[in-house]
Amino acid sequence: MKIYTKTGDKGQTALYGGTRVSKASARVDSYGNIDELNSFIGIAKSHIQDDEVLKQLKKIQFDLFTVGSEAATPVDKLMLANGKSRLPLIISDTEIEELENWMDDFDEKLEPLQFFILPGGGKAATFLHAARTICRRAERSLVFLNESEEVRPELIKYLNRLSDYLFVLARYISKINNEPEEYWNPNER
């Protein structure tokens, strides 16, 4: 199988289920943002040595493929004619709760926040902060898509929780790497 198909040369692409749309559509934008997020998490992973964190991030990358596959599938194509789901996996409250549990574990090891944190730190923390902002964009793009086409609320909720997880993880990675956090304190301008 060749990687290039030439079917997208005129600015169209096929969604999961066969429908062809513009590459500038809200749906394509949403799963493109999810793909970019997944790549940035991969960059962050390349700078992390903690095995438990790496295990979590690998699971998140897997889940992001699940989110992306559903984002690439119009709601009317989610079910096959025989009544079975077109997609082998979907995001559920289980994955959302998993993120919450991981965050709670990290939070127990961190100092309480008193000010906003400036994105930065070492390479891993910096890439995690960048991934967090991309995650917020991916979430906004799904919300935008949902204004014209139905999106299961679990997808938006997952990305919302994931951006929080990436923030907490960036703080945790900074702590275990002895990298100081820089604060936005309006009183110290």
ZIKA-V711668 format. One record per residue. N is the residue number from 1. RES is the residue in one letter. PHI is phi in radians with two decimals (* if undefined). Layout:
N_RES_PHI + N_RES_PHI
This chain:
1_M_* + 2_K_-1.48 + 3_I_-1.22 + 4_Y_-1.59 + 5_T_-2.03 + 6_K_1.21 + 7_T_-1.33 + 8_G_-1.80 + 9_D_-1.14 + 10_K_-1.87 + 11_G_1.49 + 12_Q_-2.02 + 13_T_-2.50 + 14_A_-1.73 + 15_L_-1.44 + 16_Y_-1.13 + 17_G_1.94 + 18_G_1.80 + 19_T_-1.09 + 20_R_-1.69 + 21_V_-2.44 + 22_S_-1.18 + 23_K_-1.19 + 24_A_-1.65 + 25_S_-1.22 + 26_A_-1.07 + 27_R_-1.17 + 28_V_-1.14 + 29_D_-1.04 + 30_S_-1.16 + 31_Y_-1.34 + 32_G_-1.17 + 33_N_-1.13 + 34_I_-1.14 + 35_D_-1.12 + 36_E_-1.08 + 37_L_-1.00 + 38_N_-1.04 + 39_S_-1.15 + 40_F_-1.17 + 41_I_-1.11 + 42_G_-1.07 + 43_I_-1.11 + 44_A_-1.03 + 45_K_-1.00 + 46_S_-1.19 + 47_H_-2.04 + 48_I_-2.04 + 49_Q_-1.88 + 50_D_-1.24 + 51_D_-1.09 + 52_E_-1.17 + 53_V_-1.11 + 54_L_-1.06 + 55_K_-1.11 + 56_Q_-1.11 + 57_L_-1.15 + 58_K_-1.11 + 59_K_-1.09 + 60_I_-1.10 + 61_Q_-1.07 + 62_F_-1.05 + 63_D_-1.10 + 64_L_-1.16 + 65_F_-1.13 + 66_T_-1.13 + 67_V_-1.06 + 68_G_-1.08 + 69_S_-1.15 + 70_E_-1.28 + 71_A_-1.10 + 72_A_-1.52 + 73_T_-2.11 + 74_P_-1.01 + 75_V_-1.01 + 76_D_-1.31 + 77_K_-1.89 + 78_L_-1.15 + 79_M_-1.90 + 80_L_-1.40 + 81_A_-1.03 + 82_N_-1.44 + 83_G_1.58 + 84_K_-1.56 + 85_S_-1.20 + 86_R_-1.18 + 87_L_-1.70 + 88_P_-1.24 + 89_L_-2.40 + 90_I_-2.38 + 91_I_-1.33 + 92_S_-2.30 + 93_D_-1.07 + 94_T_-1.05 + 95_E_-1.21 + 96_I_-1.18 + 97_E_-1.13 + 98_E_-1.05 + 99_L_-1.05 + 100_E_-1.09 + 101_N_-1.12 + 102_W_-1.09 + 103_M_-1.07 + 104_D_-1.04 + 105_D_-1.10 + 106_F_-1.17 + 107_D_-1.02 + 108_E_-1.08 + 109_K_-1.73 + 110_L_-1.94 + 111_E_-1.23 + 112_P_-1.07 + 113_L_-1.30 + 114_Q_-2.06 + 115_F_-2.42 + 116_F_-1.15 + 117_I_-1.80 + 118_L_-1.30 + 119_P_-1.05 + 120_G_2.84 + 121_G_1.84 + 122_G_-1.33 + 123_K_-1.05 + 124_A_-1.07 + 125_A_-1.10 + 126_T_-1.09 + 127_F_-1.19 + 128_L_-1.17 + 129_H_-1.12 + 130_A_-1.10 + 131_A_-1.06 + 132_R_-1.05 + 133_T_-1.21 + 134_I_-1.17 + 135_C_-1.07 + 136_R_-1.08 + 137_R_-1.12 + 138_A_-1.06 + 139_E_-1.07 + 140_R_-1.07 + 141_S_-1.20 + 142_L_-1.21 + 143_V_-1.09 + 144_F_-1.08 + 145_L_-1.03 + 146_N_-1.13 + 147_E_-1.25 + 148_S_-2.07 + 149_E_-2.39 + 150_E_-1.09 + 151_V_-2.23 + 152_R_-1.04 + 153_P_-1.06 + 154_E_-1.08 + 155_L_-1.17 + 156_I_-1.15 + 157_K_-1.08 + 158_Y_-1.05 + 159_L_-1.17 + 160_N_-1.06 + 161_R_-1.20 + 162_L_-1.11 + 163_S_-1.11 + 164_D_-1.10 + 165_Y_-1.02 + 166_L_-1.12 + 167_F_-1.13 + 168_V_-1.12 + 169_L_-1.12 + 170_A_-1.04 + 171_R_-1.12 + 172_Y_-1.12 + 173_I_-1.09 + 174_S_-1.04 + 175_K_-1.13 + 176_I_-1.22 + 177_N_-1.67 + 178_N_0.96 + 179_E_-1.80 + 180_P_-1.21 + 181_E_-1.50 + 182_E_-1.84 + 183_Y_-1.88 + 184_W_-1.66 + 185_N_-2.00 + 186_P_-1.06 + 187_N_-1.43 + 188_E_-2.02 + 189_R_-1.20
